């Protein structure tokens, strides 16, 4: 199935989130050159980081499960760019790129992948459970769809406390066939919660194509069941993602109204490190077609054509990022492992509420 560029359909640290505030947008709504550079930087950082993660996994530095985000970087960069520092994010196990886009340091992410003390969760979470309370990054979660009701709960807490924050919930398209998805979206719409539900439709739930798993192929239409604003977005175009996210976040913040976004993207690697690059469920020809719409290459080309960046500047940025990623590996290598007695820590929390 050749890649399509969907039309938008609206039916009703070096953190990019901080750097791309709406004040940086030109009156025309087109991101400024500075914002475009930050978006490119975010996507390149995610790409180079994930490439090195694959290397580290192959030589045994990273163990357990490891799901890479290569090909989907425009989704995290575009959505998270529109959030405020006090907003919240909750996501699935494919969470490295989103953690970096939110401003988590490469050192903290790589150390977590290595299972070391300096990781964001002290090495206890690993690849699927990045977490940072200060950044409002409420986890990668390993159970498919299990985090969606938590997002609704965060939205309820925001509204109950009288805040104007927003919770963004990322999920894969395979999660929408779980009961938790329907229950959470129904409650979010019924109670008018400030939630943005983002479906990263990369076409395959593990090795099963969406056409074989869902009776509805235009997944955003599921939002109609809850009378929820909904949209379908080209996930390889970071500008399109950013614009759609801006509308949805503004709606959540000002009207306390949830939105369902289906962002159509594609992963250029296997489902996890145990999966072949193209897998047995898709052809090399299909992968090659999607590679022609690499979100980083498309954004770079647009910038070069607009005269806002040169090839030399891109190369310099890329070299800077590669050094930062190498530094994260060196740092993780030196970070100590947890002592055995730490096994019994962080199990129960004393609360006063």
C-alpha positions in Angstrom: 0.0 0.0 0.0 1.7 3.2 -1.1 2.0 6.1 1.4 -0.7 8.7 1.2 -0.6 12.3 2.3 -4.0 12.7 4.0 -5.8 16.0 3.9 -6.6 17.4 7.3 -10.3 16.9 8.1 -11.6 18.7 11.1 -15.1 17.7 11.9 -16.0 19.9 14.7 17.6 22.0 28.0 16.9 22.4 24.5 13.4 21.5 25.0 11.4 22.1 21.8 8.3 22.7 24.0 9.9 25.7 25.5 11.6 27.0 22.4 8.6 26.9 20.1 6.0 28.9 22.0 3.3 30.5 20.0 5.0 33.9 20.3 7.6 32.5 17.9 5.0 32.1 15.1 4.7 34.6 12.4 1.4 36.3 11.9 0.7 34.0 8.9 0.8 31.0 11.3 4.0 29.7 9.6 6.7 28.7 12.1 9.6 31.1 12.3 13.1 30.1 11.1 14.1 29.7 14.8 11.2 27.3 15.4 12.0 25.3 12.3 15.6 24.9 13.5 14.4 23.6 16.9 12.1 21.2 15.2 14.9 19.9 13.0 17.2 19.7 16.0 14.6 17.7 18.0 13.9 15.2 15.2 17.7 14.7 14.5 18.4 14.2 18.1 15.7 11.5 18.3 17.0 9.8 15.2 20.7 9.8 16.1 19.8 8.6 19.6 17.7 5.8 18.4 20.3 4.7 15.9 22.9 4.4 18.7 20.3 2.6 20.9 20.1 -0.1 18.2 23.9 -0.4 18.3 24.0 -0.6 22.1 21.3 -3.3 22.1 23.1 -5.3 19.5 26.3 -5.5 21.7 24.4 -6.2 24.9 24.6 -2.8 26.7 20.8 -2.5 26.6 18.7 -5.5 27.5 15.1 -6.5 27.7 12.5 -4.9 25.3 13.5 -2.0 23.1 11.1 -0.3 20.7 12.7 2.4 18.4 10.9 5.5 17.2 12.8 5.9 13.9 10.5 7.4 11.2 7.9 8.8 13.6 9.9 11.8 14.9 7.7 14.5 13.4 4.8 13.4 15.7 6.6 13.9 19.0 8.5 17.0 17.8 5.3 18.7 16.4 3.0 17.9 19.2 5.3 18.4 22.2 6.5 21.7 20.7 3.0 23.2 21.5 3.0 22.3 25.2 3.8 24.4 28.1 6.3 23.3 30.8 3.4 22.6 33.2 1.5 20.4 30.8 1.5 16.6 31.0 2.4 13.7 28.7 1.7 10.0 29.0 2.6 7.5 26.4 3.3 3.9 25.4 6.5 1.8 25.5 7.9 3.5 22.3 8.9 6.4 24.4 12.5 7.4 24.0 11.9 10.0 21.3 9.0 11.6 23.2 11.1 11.8 26.3 13.9 13.6 24.4 11.4 15.9 22.7 10.0 16.9 26.1 13.5 17.9 27.3 14.7 14.8 29.2 18.5 14.7 28.8 20.1 12.1 26.6 22.2 11.1 29.6 19.1 10.4 31.7 17.4 8.4 28.9 20.5 6.4 28.0 21.4 5.6 31.6 17.8 4.3 32.1 18.3 2.1 29.0 21.5 0.8 30.5 19.8 0.1 33.9 22.0 2.5 35.8 21.4 4.8 38.8 21.5 8.0 36.8 18.6 7.0 34.7 15.4 8.9 34.9 13.8 6.1 36.9 17.1 5.0 38.6 17.5 2.2 36.0 14.4 0.4 37.3 12.1 1.3 34.4 14.2 0.6 31.3 13.2 1.2 27.8 9.5 1.1 28.2 9.1 3.2 31.4 10.7 6.6 31.0 9.4 9.0 33.7 10.2 12.5 34.9 7.8 14.2 37.3 9.4 17.6 36.9 8.8 17.5 33.1 5.3 16.2 33.5 6.3 13.1 31.7 4.2 10.5 33.3 5.6 7.4 31.7 6.0 5.0 29.1 3.6 2.2 29.8 4.0 -1.4 28.7 0.4 -2.5 28.6 -1.2 -1.6 25.3 -4.0 0.9 26.0 -3.6 0.6 29.8 -2.4 4.2 30.1 -5.4 5.8 28.3 -7.7 5.8 31.4 -4.8 7.3 33.4 -4.8 10.2 30.9 -8.5 10.7 31.5 -7.7 10.7 35.2 -5.1 13.3 34.8 -7.5 15.4 32.8 -10.1 15.1 35.6 -7.5 16.1 38.2 -6.6 19.2 36.2 -10.3 20.2 35.9 -11.0 19.4 39.5 -8.2 21.6 40.7 -9.2 24.5 38.4 -6.0 24.4 36.3 -5.6 25.2 32.6 -3.0 22.5 31.9 -3.4 19.9 29.1 -2.6 16.1 29.1 -1.4 14.6 25.8 -1.9 10.8 25.6 0.1 9.1 22.8 -0.9 5.6 21.7 -0.5 3.3 18.7 -3.4 2.5 16.4 -3.6 -1.0 17.8 -4.7 0.4 21.2 -8.1 1.6 19.8 -9.5 -1.8 19.8 -9.2 -2.2 23.5 -12.1 -1.4 25.9 -10.0 1.0 27.9 -9.8 3.3 24.8 -13.6 3.6 24.5 -14.2 3.9 28.2 -11.6 6.7 28.6 -12.7 8.7 25.6 -16.3 8.4 26.6 -15.6 9.8 30.0 -13.3 12.5 28.6 -16.1 13.7 26.3 -18.8 13.3 28.9 -16.9 15.3 31.5 -15.2 17.7 29.0 -11.7 16.9 30.1 -8.6 18.8 28.8 -7.2 15.8 27.0 -5.5 15.4 23.6 -5.5 11.8 22.5 -2.9 11.2 19.8 -3.1 8.0 17.7 0.3 7.4 16.1 -1.0 5.2 13.2 2.2 3.6 11.9 0.0 1.0 10.1 1.1 -2.1 12.1 0.3 -3.3 15.5 3.4 -5.5 15.9 3.0 -7.4 12.6 -0.7 -6.9 12.0 -1.8 -4.3 9.4 -4.5 -2.0 10.6 -6.8 -3.2 7.8 -6.7 -6.7 9.3 -7.4 -5.5 12.8 -9.9 -2.6 12.6 -13.3 -2.5 11.0 -12.8 1.2 10.5 -9.7 2.2 8.6 -10.1 5.9 9.2 -9.5 5.7 12.9 -10.1 9.3 13.7 -13.8 8.7 12.9 -14.1 6.8 16.1 -14.2 10.2 17.8 -17.7 10.7 16.4 -19.0 8.0 18.8 -18.3 10.5 21.6 -19.1 13.7 19.8 -15.5 14.6 20.1 -13.5 16.9 17.8 -11.3 14.8 15.5 -8.7 15.2 12.9 -6.4 13.2 10.6 -2.9 14.5 10.0 0.1 13.8 7.8 2.5 12.5 10.4 5.6 12.9 8.1 5.0 16.7 7.9 6.1 18.3 11.2 4.4 21.6 10.3 1.0 19.8 9.8 1.4 17.9 13.1 2.3 21.1 14.9 -0.7 23.0 13.5 -3.2 20.3 14.3 -1.7 19.9 17.8 -1.9 23.7 18.3 -5.7 23.7 17.5 -6.4 20.7 19.8 -4.3 22.0 22.7 -5.9 25.4 22.5 -9.3 23.8 22.5 -8.4 21.7 25.6 -6.9 24.7 27.4 -9.6 27.3 26.7 -12.7 25.1 26.4 -11.8 22.0 28.4 -12.7 20.0 25.4 -10.9 16.7 24.4 -9.7 16.0 20.8 -8.8 12.8 19.0 -6.0 13.1 16.4 -5.0 10.3 14.1 -1.5 11.1 12.9 -0.5 8.8 10.1 3.1 7.9 10.2 5.4 5.0 9.6 8.2 3.3 11.5 11.3 2.6 9.4 12.4 -0.2 11.7 10.9 -3.3 13.1 8.3 -3.3 15.9 11.1 -4.0 18.4 14.7 -5.0 18.3 13.6 -8.6 18.0 11.9 -7.8 14.7 13.6 -7.6 11.3 13.8 -4.2 9.7 11.1 -4.9 7.1 9.6 -7.8 9.0 7.8 -10.7 7.3 4.5 -8.8 7.3 5.5 -6.0 4.9 7.6 -5.8 1.8 10.9 -4.1 1.2 9.2 -2.2 -1.6 6.6 -0.8 0.8 9.3 0.3 3.2 11.3 2.0 0.4 8.2 3.9 -0.6 7.7 5.3 2.9 11.4 6.1 3.2 10.9 8.6 0.4 8.9 10.7 2.9 11.4 10.7 5.8 10.1 13.5 8.0 13.6 14.8 8.7 14.5 14.9 5.1 11.2 16.6 4.2 11.7 19.3 6.8 15.3 19.9 5.9 14.4 20.2 2.2 11.7 22.7 3.0 14.1 24.8 5.1 16.8 24.7 2.5 14.4 25.8 -0.2 13.2 28.6 2.0 16.8 29.7 2.6 16.6 29.4 6.4 19.3 26.8 6.7 22.3 25.6 4.6 23.7 22.1 4.1 26.7 23.1 6.1 24.6 24.2 9.0 22.7 21.0 8.9 26.0 19.0 8.9 27.2 21.0 11.9 24.0 20.4 13.8 24.2 16.7 13.0 27.8 16.5 14.3 26.9 18.4 17.5 24.0 15.9 18.1 26.2 12.9 17.4 28.7 14.1 20.1 25.8 14.6 22.6 24.6 11.1 22.0 28.1 9.7 22.3 28.4 11.6 25.6 25.2 10.0 26.8 26.7 6.5 26.1 29.9 7.4 27.8 28.0 8.8 30.8 25.8 5.7 31.0 28.8 3.4 30.9 30.2 5.2 33.9 27.0 5.4 35.9 26.9 2.8 38.7 24.4 0.0 38.9 22.0 -0.1 41.8 23.0 -2.0 44.9 21.1 -5.2 45.6 19.3 -3.7 48.6 17.7 -1.1 46.2 15.5 -4.0 44.9 13.1 -3.4 47.8 13.0 0.3 47.4 10.3 2.3 45.5 7.7 -0.4 46.0 5.3 1.4 48.4 4.9 5.2 48.9 3.7 6.8 52.2 1.0 9.3 51.4 -1.0 11.8 53.4 -4.0 12.0 51.1 
